[in-house]
Amino acid sequence: MSPPNELPQTLLLVCLLINIASSICIVFLNKYIYITYGFPNITMTGIHFFVTSLGLVVCKHFDIFAPKRLDLKRMIPLCLTFCGFVVFTNLSLQKNTVGTYQLFKTMTMPVILLIQSLMYNKTYSVQVKLTVIPIIVGVFVNSSYDVRFNIVGTAFAIVGVFVTSFYQVWIGASQAELQVNSMQLLFYQAPMSALLLLFIAPIFEPPIGAHGWLVQGLSVEAVLVVLLSGVVAFSVNLSIFWIIGNTSPLTYNMVGHTKLCVTLIGGVLLFQDPLQFNQVIGIILTLTGVISYTYVKIDEQNRAKPITMTKP
């Protein structure tokens, strides 16, 4: 069955805390895996999809959601963009500092605005357009003064931003058209994406051969940590499913801002990412833009709501 329209406040708070903790943890855990074990990126993404698929089967068994029959052919393009969005985002995390990775993710806001304006003729107010300026400037300033700046990491981040933006626009339209929720869609996406990466991963990350990652040795500890990261990734999806529709847009976005701030701080503290004063300015500019965008969008949505009058 679908989730209830309203969750008890205590349960909702637990879901919010799980989402915040797991969303932050998955970034740090993945970064730790890349630094400590050098585990191949695409292969790890495939494992995450596989673990998520198993988790969804368990959720289905306990009637947490009801699957809906979908056309597999229509799911293939969605799965390809899903794979691209996750793989390139993880490559950005692997090659960049946590701070640079996190700030580049905020660039999906202006890119989504651009896509919807050009491809869907959607219009935005001047106030909304102005909020993306500090986001763009802040990301540019941070990257310019990042002592670990590298072309490869920046290229992965930029590709990841565009693929993620297209995916988010497309997935939103697909959910509305197919009349499915996120879990029903993910029930098809996760196993199909895992199957796609099963064929793609060996091409770019050969497990055997002279430089195969299996030949070079893989400890039991590394396997367990990778599986743990898969479980954490699934908990992110599950908690999002529960809190969407049960929180206000303001609450949901403020949770996102909290995760952004904690992840930025954690990157410096846990991985000793160097942080210069000019980068701090860039981070403040980006956060200002993100929070301003949230405020303006919610304000416009509230003003657009019809005012219901009650008879005396």
One Martini backbone bead per residue (centre of mass of N, CA, C, O) as a GRO file, in nm:
protein
  312
    1MET     BB    1   0.102   0.031   0.010
    2SER     BB    2   0.070   0.343   0.058
    3PRO     BB    3   0.143   0.597   0.218
    4PRO     BB    4   0.039   0.791   0.436
    5ASN     BB    5  -0.072   1.109   0.451
    6GLU     BB    6  -0.002   1.088   0.767
    7LEU     BB    7   0.237   1.121   1.000
    8PRO     BB    8   0.354   1.087   1.282
    9GLN     BB    9   0.558   1.305   1.434
   10THR     BB   10   0.769   1.104   1.538
   11LEU     BB   11   0.811   0.949   1.271
   12LEU     BB   12   0.886   1.195   1.100
   13LEU     BB   13   1.138   1.270   1.262
   14VAL     BB   14   1.287   1.007   1.212
   15CYS     BB   15   1.295   1.032   0.901
   16LEU     BB   16   1.455   1.296   0.894
   17LEU     BB   17   1.705   1.190   1.048
   18ILE     BB   18   1.770   0.958   0.855
   19ASN     BB   19   1.809   1.133   0.604
   20ILE     BB   20   2.035   1.310   0.707
   21ALA     BB   21   2.234   1.087   0.795
   22SER     BB   22   2.245   0.921   0.523
   23SER     BB   23   2.323   1.153   0.327
   24ILE     BB   24   2.591   1.214   0.469
   25CYS     BB   25   2.715   0.928   0.495
   26ILE     BB   26   2.739   0.851   0.190
   27VAL     BB   27   2.956   1.056   0.124
   28PHE     BB   28   3.174   0.970   0.331
   29LEU     BB   29   3.183   0.669   0.259
   30ASN     BB   30   3.261   0.693  -0.039
   31LYS     BB   31   3.518   0.855   0.006
   32TYR     BB   32   3.657   0.643   0.181
   33ILE     BB   33   3.661   0.420  -0.034
   34TYR     BB   34   3.834   0.569  -0.244
   35ILE     BB   35   4.082   0.623  -0.056
   36THR     BB   36   4.129   0.332   0.081
   37TYR     BB   37   4.042   0.113  -0.173
   38GLY     BB   38   3.981   0.194  -0.473
   39PHE     BB   39   3.704   0.149  -0.566
   40PRO     BB   40   3.512   0.101  -0.825
   41ASN     BB   41   3.263   0.302  -0.930
   42ILE     BB   42   3.059   0.147  -1.115
   43THR     BB   43   3.050  -0.108  -0.942
   44MET     BB   44   2.936   0.029  -0.687
   45THR     BB   45   2.677   0.132  -0.817
   46GLY     BB   46   2.569  -0.151  -0.885
   47ILE     BB   47   2.553  -0.246  -0.591
   48HIS     BB   48   2.353  -0.034  -0.498
   49PHE     BB   49   2.124  -0.125  -0.687
   50PHE     BB   50   2.105  -0.412  -0.577
   51VAL     BB   51   2.038  -0.343  -0.283
   52THR     BB   52   1.786  -0.178  -0.351
   53SER     BB   53   1.629  -0.408  -0.479
   54LEU     BB   54   1.613  -0.581  -0.222
   55GLY     BB   55   1.476  -0.366  -0.045
   56LEU     BB   56   1.215  -0.346  -0.221
   57VAL     BB   57   1.123  -0.635  -0.181
   58VAL     BB   58   1.084  -0.608   0.121
   59CYS     BB   59   0.881  -0.374   0.112
   60LYS     BB   60   0.670  -0.530  -0.051
   61HIS     BB   61   0.625  -0.757   0.159
   62PHE     BB   62   0.534  -0.514   0.381
   63ASP     BB   63   0.351  -0.300   0.229
   64ILE     BB   64   0.486  -0.011   0.169
   65PHE     BB   65   0.431  -0.083  -0.137
   66ALA     BB   66   0.281  -0.074  -0.471
   67PRO     BB   67   0.324  -0.206  -0.749
   68LYS     BB   68   0.356  -0.106  -1.100
   69ARG     BB   69   0.288  -0.159  -1.416
   70LEU     BB   70   0.547  -0.132  -1.667
   71ASP     BB   71   0.714  -0.031  -1.942
   72LEU     BB   72   1.026  -0.136  -2.021
   73LYS     BB   73   1.097   0.044  -2.266
   74ARG     BB   74   1.048   0.316  -2.110
   75MET     BB   75   1.280   0.258  -1.888
   76ILE     BB   76   1.556   0.266  -2.032
   77PRO     BB   77   1.618   0.573  -2.054
   78LEU     BB   78   1.593   0.624  -1.749
   79CYS     BB   79   1.822   0.427  -1.665
   80LEU     BB   80   2.052   0.565  -1.816
   81THR     BB   81   2.029   0.840  -1.665
   82PHE     BB   82   2.055   0.721  -1.385
   83CYS     BB   83   2.340   0.613  -1.421
   84GLY     BB   84   2.474   0.880  -1.504
   85PHE     BB   85   2.406   1.044  -1.251
   86VAL     BB   86   2.550   0.858  -1.041
   87VAL     BB   87   2.831   0.816  -1.167
   88PHE     BB   88   2.917   1.120  -1.205
   89THR     BB   89   2.877   1.201  -0.913
   90ASN     BB   90   3.087   0.997  -0.799
   91LEU     BB   91   3.327   1.099  -0.967
   92SER     BB   92   3.330   1.376  -0.837
   93LEU     BB   93   3.388   1.273  -0.550
   94GLN     BB   94   3.655   1.123  -0.621
   95LYS     BB   95   3.811   1.391  -0.760
   96ASN     BB   96   3.702   1.569  -0.533
   97THR     BB   97   3.615   1.755  -0.303
   98VAL     BB   98   3.351   1.771  -0.101
   99GLY     BB   99   3.289   2.073  -0.143
  100THR     BB  100   3.294   2.083  -0.453
  101TYR     BB  101   3.089   1.862  -0.500
  102GLN     BB  102   2.851   2.000  -0.343
  103LEU     BB  103   2.839   2.270  -0.502
  104PHE     BB  104   2.788   2.153  -0.786
  105LYS     BB  105   2.502   2.039  -0.718
  106THR     BB  106   2.363   2.329  -0.710
  107MET     BB  107   2.366   2.367  -1.032
  108THR     BB  108   2.088   2.234  -1.095
  109MET     BB  109   1.908   2.476  -1.068
  110PRO     BB  110   1.992   2.652  -1.318
  111VAL     BB  111   1.970   2.417  -1.525
  112ILE     BB  112   1.669   2.356  -1.490
  113LEU     BB  113   1.574   2.635  -1.571
  114LEU     BB  114   1.693   2.618  -1.856
  115ILE     BB  115   1.547   2.366  -1.959
  116GLN     BB  116   1.251   2.464  -1.904
  117SER     BB  117   1.273   2.717  -2.085
  118LEU     BB  118   1.367   2.581  -2.362
  119MET     BB  119   1.177   2.301  -2.366
  120TYR     BB  120   0.896   2.416  -2.190
  121ASN     BB  121   0.833   2.728  -2.169
  122LYS     BB  122   0.918   2.823  -1.891
  123THR     BB  123   0.856   3.065  -1.646
  124TYR     BB  124   1.036   3.321  -1.459
  125SER     BB  125   1.112   3.519  -1.228
  126VAL     BB  126   1.336   3.756  -1.143
  127GLN     BB  127   1.392   3.650  -0.858
  128VAL     BB  128   1.476   3.364  -0.939
  129LYS     BB  129   1.708   3.443  -1.133
  130LEU     BB  130   1.879   3.598  -0.915
  131THR     BB  131   1.946   3.347  -0.723
  132VAL     BB  132   2.157   3.205  -0.928
  133ILE     BB  133   2.401   3.390  -0.919
  134PRO     BB  134   2.540   3.313  -0.643
  135ILE     BB  135   2.574   3.018  -0.718
  136ILE     BB  136   2.763   3.049  -0.960
  137VAL     BB  137   2.977   3.229  -0.826
  138GLY     BB  138   3.043   3.043  -0.584
  139VAL     BB  139   3.147   2.800  -0.747
  140PHE     BB  140   3.370   2.953  -0.898
  141VAL     BB  141   3.530   3.053  -0.652
  142ASN     BB  142   3.587   2.781  -0.519
  143SER     BB  143   3.733   2.648  -0.764
  144SER     BB  144   3.960   2.866  -0.805
  145TYR     BB  145   4.068   2.808  -0.480
  146ASP     BB  146   4.123   2.512  -0.523
  147VAL     BB  147   4.407   2.322  -0.460
  148ARG     BB  148   4.251   2.048  -0.591
  149PHE     BB  149   4.223   2.128  -0.865
  150ASN     BB  150   4.071   1.956  -1.155
  151ILE     BB  151   3.977   1.874  -1.469
  152VAL     BB  152   3.843   1.598  -1.433
  153GLY     BB  153   3.657   1.667  -1.192
  154THR     BB  154   3.511   1.901  -1.336
  155ALA     BB  155   3.399   1.739  -1.573
  156PHE     BB  156   3.231   1.542  -1.404
  157ALA     BB  157   3.060   1.759  -1.263
  158ILE     BB  158   2.929   1.886  -1.516
  159VAL     BB  159   2.803   1.633  -1.630
  160GLY     BB  160   2.642   1.566  -1.374
  161VAL     BB  161   2.462   1.817  -1.375
  162PHE     BB  162   2.322   1.770  -1.651
  163VAL     BB  163   2.218   1.482  -1.606
  164THR     BB  164   2.061   1.543  -1.345
  165SER     BB  165   1.872   1.759  -1.461
  166PHE     BB  166   1.740   1.586  -1.678
  167TYR     BB  167   1.640   1.368  -1.486
  168GLN     BB  168   1.458   1.543  -1.303
  169VAL     BB  169   1.272   1.641  -1.525
  170TRP     BB  170   1.194   1.360  -1.640
  171ILE     BB  171   1.092   1.221  -1.377
  172GLY     BB  172   0.865   1.418  -1.319
  173ALA     BB  173   0.707   1.366  -1.583
  174SER     BB  174   0.683   1.054  -1.555
  175GLN     BB  175   0.524   1.040  -1.289
  176ALA     BB  176   0.279   1.195  -1.396
  177GLU     BB  177   0.216   1.015  -1.645
  178LEU     BB  178   0.225   0.724  -1.481
  179GLN     BB  179   0.129   0.743  -1.188
  180VAL     BB  180   0.387   0.747  -0.983
  181ASN     BB  181   0.607   0.679  -0.747
  182SER     BB  182   0.928   0.650  -0.647
  183MET     BB  183   0.915   0.345  -0.569
  184GLN     BB  184   0.780   0.233  -0.826
  185LEU     BB  185   1.010   0.329  -1.011
  186LEU     BB  186   1.257   0.202  -0.857
  187PHE     BB  187   1.166  -0.098  -0.892
  188TYR     BB  188   1.277  -0.077  -1.194
  189GLN     BB  189   1.544   0.084  -1.200
  190ALA     BB  190   1.744  -0.071  -1.022
  191PRO     BB  191   1.766  -0.352  -1.171
  192MET     BB  192   1.814  -0.238  -1.458
  193SER     BB  193   2.071  -0.075  -1.385
  194ALA     BB  194   2.236  -0.311  -1.276
  195LEU     BB  195   2.234  -0.465  -1.547
  196LEU     BB  196   2.374  -0.250  -1.719
  197LEU     BB  197   2.639  -0.234  -1.537
  198LEU     BB  198   2.724  -0.532  -1.579
  199PHE     BB  199   2.820  -0.456  -1.882
  200ILE     BB  200   2.982  -0.181  -1.843
  201ALA     BB  201   3.200  -0.207  -1.617
  202PRO     BB  202   3.415  -0.411  -1.754
  203ILE     BB  203   3.512  -0.203  -1.966
  204PHE     BB  204   3.625   0.021  -1.745
  205GLU     BB  205   3.642  -0.223  -1.499
  206PRO     BB  206   3.835  -0.467  -1.495
  207PRO     BB  207   3.855  -0.754  -1.290
  208ILE     BB  208   4.054  -0.870  -1.497
  209GLY     BB  209   4.393  -0.892  -1.536
  210ALA     BB  210   4.656  -0.688  -1.503
  211HIS     BB  211   4.438  -0.443  -1.377
  212GLY     BB  212   4.253  -0.593  -1.203
  213TRP     BB  213   4.070  -0.558  -0.909
  214LEU     BB  214   4.077  -0.863  -0.829
  215VAL     BB  215   4.383  -0.921  -0.866
  216GLN     BB  216   4.481  -0.696  -0.651
  217GLY     BB  217   4.275  -0.718  -0.438
  218LEU     BB  218   4.013  -0.794  -0.182
  219SER     BB  219   3.885  -0.722   0.100
  220VAL     BB  220   3.649  -0.787   0.331
  221GLU     BB  221   3.620  -0.502   0.435
  222ALA     BB  222   3.556  -0.366   0.164
  223VAL     BB  223   3.296  -0.524   0.104
  224LEU     BB  224   3.141  -0.440   0.361
  225VAL     BB  225   3.149  -0.132   0.311
  226VAL     BB  226   3.004  -0.135   0.040
  227LEU     BB  227   2.744  -0.267   0.144
  228LEU     BB  228   2.685  -0.046   0.349
  229SER     BB  229   2.652   0.180   0.137
  230GLY     BB  230   2.403   0.047   0.008
  231VAL     BB  231   2.219   0.066   0.257
  232VAL     BB  232   2.236   0.373   0.287
  233ALA     BB  233   2.125   0.443   0.007
  234PHE     BB  234   1.848   0.313   0.058
  235SER     BB  235   1.768   0.491   0.306
  236VAL     BB  236   1.741   0.747   0.146
  237ASN     BB  237   1.504   0.658  -0.036
  238LEU     BB  238   1.306   0.573   0.187
  239SER     BB  239   1.292   0.847   0.347
  240ILE     BB  240   1.194   1.019   0.112
  241PHE     BB  241   0.930   0.871   0.065
  242TRP     BB  242   0.809   0.945   0.351
  243ILE     BB  243   0.845   1.275   0.348
  244ILE     BB  244   0.704   1.300   0.098
  245GLY     BB  245   0.396   1.464   0.169
  246ASN     BB  246   0.469   1.516   0.503
  247THR     BB  247   0.588   1.791   0.418
  248SER     BB  248   0.692   2.087   0.376
  249PRO     BB  249   0.880   2.264   0.161
  250LEU     BB  250   1.044   2.404   0.381
  251THR     BB  251   1.137   2.154   0.538
  252TYR     BB  252   1.270   2.001   0.304
  253ASN     BB  253   1.475   2.229   0.230
  254MET     BB  254   1.609   2.263   0.511
  255VAL     BB  255   1.722   1.982   0.515
  256GLY     BB  256   1.904   2.027   0.268
  257HIS     BB  257   2.072   2.258   0.396
  258THR     BB  258   2.181   2.095   0.631
  259LYS     BB  259   2.333   1.883   0.463
  260LEU     BB  260   2.519   2.081   0.320
  261CYS     BB  261   2.664   2.203   0.568
  262VAL     BB  262   2.765   1.940   0.703
  263THR     BB  263   2.926   1.834   0.459
  264LEU     BB  264   3.125   2.069   0.438
  265ILE     BB  265   3.241   2.040   0.724
  266GLY     BB  266   3.318   1.735   0.710
  267GLY     BB  267   3.530   1.754   0.482
  268VAL     BB  268   3.734   1.912   0.658
  269LEU     BB  269   3.749   1.726   0.916
  270LEU     BB  270   3.785   1.427   0.785
  271PHE     BB  271   3.975   1.509   0.502
  272GLN     BB  272   4.140   1.773   0.503
  273ASP     BB  273   4.022   1.995   0.342
  274PRO     BB  274   4.115   2.261   0.194
  275LEU     BB  275   4.053   2.611   0.320
  276GLN     BB  276   3.991   2.913   0.195
  277PHE     BB  277   3.869   3.222   0.218
  278ASN     BB  278   3.747   3.237  -0.072
  279GLN     BB  279   3.581   2.975  -0.036
  280VAL     BB  280   3.396   3.081   0.185
  281ILE     BB  281   3.265   3.291   0.005
  282GLY     BB  282   3.153   3.089  -0.199
  283ILE     BB  283   2.974   2.934   0.002
  284ILE     BB  284   2.801   3.174   0.094
  285LEU     BB  285   2.688   3.244  -0.182
  286THR     BB  286   2.553   2.972  -0.238
  287LEU     BB  287   2.371   2.960   0.014
  288THR     BB  288   2.222   3.221  -0.048
  289GLY     BB  289   2.096   3.124  -0.314
  290VAL     BB  290   1.950   2.869  -0.211
  291ILE     BB  291   1.775   3.007   0.009
  292SER     BB  292   1.646   3.219  -0.176
  293TYR     BB  293   1.512   3.024  -0.369
  294THR     BB  294   1.331   2.888  -0.162
  295TYR     BB  295   1.178   3.140  -0.067
  296VAL     BB  296   1.064   3.236  -0.342
  297LYS     BB  297   0.914   2.975  -0.427
  298ILE     BB  298   0.729   2.951  -0.178
  299ASP     BB  299   0.602   3.230  -0.201
  300GLU     BB  300   0.478   3.184  -0.485
  301GLN     BB  301   0.306   2.936  -0.410
  302ASN     BB  302   0.134   3.074  -0.191
  303ARG     BB  303   0.018   3.304  -0.380
  304ALA     BB  304  -0.115   3.090  -0.588
  305LYS     BB  305  -0.311   3.017  -0.389
  306PRO     BB  306  -0.624   2.983  -0.321
  307ILE     BB  307  -0.871   3.166  -0.157
  308THR     BB  308  -1.078   3.063   0.091
  309MET     BB  309  -1.421   3.121   0.152
  310THR     BB  310  -1.628   3.172   0.426
  311LYS     BB  311  -1.930   3.161   0.548
  312PRO     BB  312  -2.107   3.320   0.809
   0.00000   0.00000   0.00000
